[in-house]
Amino acid sequence: MCDVKVKMSYRNIHRALLLALLLFSSGHLWGQPQWLVADRPGFATGTHAVTPGNVYLELGYQYSFKNNNVSFSELPLVNLRFGLVQNWEVFVEWEGWGVNHKANAYTSDIALPTLGSKYRLLTADEYNITLLGLLQAGDDEGKVITDPALAILWDYEMGDQFELFGMGQAGWQVEPSMAEWVVVMGVGMEINTKTETFAEYYTVILPEVSQVMHGTELGLMYKLNPDIQVDVYAGIGLSEYAEHYTGLGIARRF
């Protein structure tokens, strides 16, 4: 009789461990989306905040160029995102190495990181609104400076296939001292469960120097599985100061 009780006890322990493993494998916490929701690619940032207990690693390469044959590359374009509590994430962005491609010579520099945070203000079946804060580090003749920015991100579902999204951002450049305004509008389309595409239009305004940059970007994302996404994208500069560019990347949820 004692042996039977011991066997039943072990069986209950095994069942509990199996249940815990199934819960962990299906999502670290309840409420985790079935598929990862990456911020890349795109000029705008997505409204999704990483589920608590998860980490997103997003990497990419971008090649930019202008009509006057000036071109440069950026990699690895890191975005490391951490879910802290429900609806709140922090992230660290790092462009990495920037290489200017010039005739008979190459020059390169290393970017400083950007620290950011997202908090989902409103979530609903058809729309989401998220607050974004940024502190972008820069180098001014050997002195580290920090440019702050604050943005509102939003999206709106139009049926099962299409989505409108956008961003409004106000920032401040410390050196030289000037404001920076960014406005983005776009539309996304779900081709199937694993494949999505988008098109967006952006405007960057520097009022102190009367400089306005316009451009558009198109991208395609494909999910290899619920935790891995690959992407390709391209942008066209529509004003004097905006570059053309193309790139590719990958995002992984841990």
C-alpha positions as CSV (number, residue, x, y, z in Angstrom):
1,M,0.0,0.0,0.0
2,C,2.8,2.3,0.8
3,D,4.5,1.5,-2.6
4,V,1.2,2.4,-4.4
5,K,1.1,5.8,-2.6
6,V,4.7,6.5,-3.5
7,K,4.1,5.7,-7.1
8,M,1.0,7.9,-7.2
9,S,3.0,10.7,-5.7
10,Y,5.8,10.4,-8.3
11,R,3.1,10.3,-11.0
12,N,1.5,13.5,-9.7
13,I,5.0,15.2,-9.7
14,H,5.6,14.1,-13.2
15,R,2.3,15.4,-14.3
16,A,2.9,18.8,-12.7
17,L,6.4,19.0,-14.3
18,L,4.9,18.1,-17.7
19,L,2.2,20.7,-17.3
20,A,4.8,23.4,-16.4
21,L,6.9,22.4,-19.4
22,L,3.9,22.7,-21.7
23,L,3.0,26.1,-20.3
24,F,6.6,27.3,-20.7
25,S,6.9,26.0,-24.3
26,S,3.7,27.7,-25.4
27,G,4.6,31.0,-23.9
28,H,6.6,32.2,-20.9
29,L,3.5,34.1,-19.6
30,W,-0.1,34.0,-20.4
31,G,-1.0,36.7,-23.1
32,Q,2.1,36.1,-25.3
33,P,1.1,36.6,-29.0
34,Q,1.2,33.4,-31.1
35,W,3.8,35.1,-33.5
36,L,6.6,37.4,-32.6
37,V,5.9,41.1,-33.4
38,A,9.2,42.7,-34.5
39,D,9.8,46.4,-34.8
40,R,11.9,46.0,-37.9
41,P,11.8,46.9,-40.7
42,G,10.2,50.3,-41.2
43,F,10.7,54.0,-40.5
44,A,8.0,53.9,-37.9
45,T,8.1,51.8,-34.7
46,G,5.4,49.3,-33.9
47,T,2.9,49.6,-31.0
48,H,3.6,46.1,-29.6
49,A,5.5,45.9,-26.2
50,V,7.5,42.7,-25.6
51,T,5.7,40.2,-23.3
52,P,7.2,40.1,-19.8
53,G,9.9,37.5,-19.6
54,N,10.7,37.6,-23.3
55,V,13.7,39.1,-25.2
56,Y,13.7,40.1,-28.8
57,L,17.0,40.3,-30.8
58,E,16.7,42.1,-34.1
59,L,19.6,42.5,-36.5
60,G,20.0,44.0,-40.0
61,Y,22.1,45.5,-42.8
62,Q,21.3,48.6,-44.7
63,Y,22.9,50.2,-47.8
64,S,22.1,53.8,-48.5
65,F,23.1,56.0,-51.5
66,K,22.5,59.4,-53.2
67,N,22.4,60.6,-56.8
68,N,25.9,62.1,-56.4
69,N,27.4,58.7,-55.9
70,V,27.8,59.1,-52.1
71,S,27.0,55.7,-50.5
72,F,27.4,54.0,-47.1
73,S,26.6,50.8,-45.2
74,E,25.3,50.3,-41.7
75,L,25.5,47.0,-39.7
76,P,24.6,45.1,-37.6
77,L,21.6,47.5,-36.8
78,V,20.9,45.9,-33.4
79,N,17.7,46.3,-31.5
80,L,17.6,44.4,-28.2
81,R,14.2,44.5,-26.6
82,F,13.2,43.4,-23.1
83,G,9.7,42.8,-21.6
84,L,9.6,44.2,-18.1
85,V,6.0,44.2,-17.0
86,Q,2.7,43.9,-18.9
87,N,2.5,46.6,-21.6
88,W,6.0,48.0,-20.9
89,E,9.3,47.2,-22.6
90,V,12.8,48.8,-22.7
91,F,15.2,48.4,-25.6
92,V,18.7,49.3,-26.7
93,E,19.4,50.2,-30.3
94,W,22.9,50.3,-31.9
95,E,23.6,50.9,-35.5
96,G,27.1,49.5,-35.1
97,W,29.5,50.3,-37.9
98,G,28.9,52.9,-40.5
99,V,31.1,52.6,-43.6
100,N,31.3,55.4,-46.2
101,H,32.1,54.0,-49.6
102,K,34.2,56.5,-51.6
103,A,36.4,56.3,-54.7
104,N,39.7,54.5,-53.8
105,A,39.0,55.0,-50.1
106,Y,36.7,53.8,-47.3
107,T,36.0,55.6,-44.0
108,S,34.1,54.1,-41.1
109,D,32.9,55.1,-37.7
110,I,31.1,53.4,-34.8
111,A,27.8,54.7,-33.6
112,L,26.8,55.2,-30.0
113,P,23.7,53.3,-28.6
114,T,20.2,54.6,-28.2
115,L,18.2,53.8,-25.0
116,G,14.4,53.6,-25.4
117,S,11.2,52.5,-23.7
118,K,7.6,51.8,-24.9
119,Y,4.4,51.7,-22.9
120,R,1.1,50.7,-24.3
121,L,-1.4,53.3,-23.3
122,L,-4.5,51.8,-25.0
123,T,-5.1,48.3,-26.4
124,A,-8.3,47.1,-28.2
125,D,-9.3,44.7,-30.8
126,E,-9.2,47.3,-33.6
127,Y,-6.6,49.8,-32.4
128,N,-3.6,50.4,-30.2
129,I,-1.8,53.5,-28.9
130,T,1.7,53.4,-27.4
131,L,4.0,56.0,-25.9
132,L,7.7,55.9,-27.0
133,G,10.6,57.6,-25.3
134,L,14.2,57.8,-26.7
135,L,17.6,59.0,-25.5
136,Q,20.0,58.9,-28.5
137,A,23.7,59.2,-27.7
138,G,26.1,61.0,-30.0
139,D,29.7,62.2,-30.2
140,D,30.5,65.9,-30.6
141,E,34.2,66.3,-30.9
142,G,35.0,63.7,-28.3
143,K,32.1,64.7,-25.9
144,V,29.1,62.4,-25.5
145,I,25.8,64.2,-26.0
146,T,22.2,62.8,-25.6
147,D,19.3,63.8,-27.8
148,P,15.8,63.1,-26.3
149,A,12.6,62.4,-28.2
150,L,9.0,61.5,-27.4
151,A,6.6,59.9,-29.7
152,I,3.0,58.5,-30.0
153,L,2.6,55.3,-32.0
154,W,-0.8,54.0,-33.2
155,D,-2.3,51.4,-35.5
156,Y,-5.9,50.6,-36.6
157,E,-7.2,47.3,-38.0
158,M,-9.3,47.5,-41.2
159,G,-10.8,44.1,-41.4
160,D,-8.8,40.9,-41.3
161,Q,-6.2,41.9,-43.9
162,F,-5.3,45.6,-43.8
163,E,-3.9,47.9,-41.1
164,L,-3.3,51.6,-40.9
165,F,-0.4,52.8,-38.7
166,G,1.6,55.9,-37.9
167,M,3.9,57.8,-35.6
168,G,4.3,61.4,-34.5
169,Q,7.6,62.3,-32.8
170,A,9.0,65.4,-31.3
171,G,12.8,65.5,-30.5
172,W,15.6,67.8,-29.6
173,Q,19.1,67.8,-31.0
174,V,21.6,69.2,-28.5
175,E,24.4,70.0,-30.9
176,P,23.6,72.1,-32.9
177,S,20.5,73.1,-30.8
178,M,17.4,72.4,-32.9
179,A,14.0,70.7,-32.8
180,E,13.3,67.7,-34.9
181,W,9.7,66.6,-35.9
182,V,8.9,63.3,-37.5
183,V,5.6,62.2,-38.9
184,V,4.9,58.7,-40.5
185,M,1.8,57.2,-42.1
186,G,1.6,53.8,-43.5
187,V,-0.6,50.8,-44.5
188,G,0.2,47.1,-43.9
189,M,-1.3,44.1,-45.5
190,E,-1.3,40.4,-44.4
191,I,-0.8,38.2,-47.4
192,N,-1.1,35.0,-45.3
193,T,-0.4,33.8,-41.8
194,K,3.4,34.0,-42.3
195,T,3.8,36.8,-44.8
196,E,3.1,40.6,-44.5
197,T,4.0,43.6,-46.5
198,F,3.8,47.4,-45.8
199,A,4.2,50.8,-47.4
200,E,4.8,54.0,-45.5
201,Y,5.5,57.7,-46.1
202,Y,7.6,59.8,-43.7
203,T,8.5,63.4,-43.2
204,V,11.4,64.8,-41.0
205,I,11.3,68.5,-40.3
206,L,14.2,70.6,-38.8
207,P,12.5,74.0,-38.5
208,E,15.5,76.0,-37.2
209,V,17.4,75.3,-40.5
210,S,14.3,75.2,-42.7
211,Q,15.1,71.6,-43.7
212,V,12.4,69.1,-44.7
213,M,13.1,65.5,-45.7
214,H,10.4,63.3,-47.4
215,G,10.6,59.6,-48.3
216,T,8.8,56.4,-48.7
217,E,9.6,52.8,-47.7
218,L,8.3,49.4,-48.7
219,G,9.0,46.1,-46.9
220,L,8.2,42.4,-46.9
221,M,8.3,40.2,-43.8
222,Y,8.2,36.4,-43.6
223,K,8.0,34.3,-40.4
224,L,10.0,31.1,-40.6
225,N,8.3,30.0,-37.4
226,P,6.5,31.7,-34.5
227,D,9.8,33.0,-33.1
228,I,11.8,33.9,-36.2
229,Q,11.2,36.6,-38.8
230,V,13.2,37.6,-41.9
231,D,12.7,40.8,-43.9
232,V,13.7,42.8,-46.9
233,Y,12.9,46.5,-47.6
234,A,13.8,49.5,-49.7
235,G,13.3,53.3,-49.3
236,I,13.2,56.1,-51.8
237,G,14.2,59.6,-50.8
238,L,11.8,62.2,-52.3
239,S,13.7,65.4,-51.3
240,E,17.3,66.8,-51.5
241,Y,18.4,65.6,-48.1
242,A,16.8,62.1,-48.1
243,E,18.8,59.1,-49.2
244,H,17.6,56.0,-51.1
245,Y,18.3,52.8,-49.3
246,T,17.8,49.0,-49.2
247,G,18.3,46.4,-46.6
248,L,17.5,43.1,-45.0
249,G,17.3,41.6,-41.5
250,I,16.2,39.0,-39.0
251,A,14.3,39.1,-35.7
252,R,14.3,36.3,-33.0
253,R,12.2,35.9,-29.9
254,F,13.7,34.2,-26.9
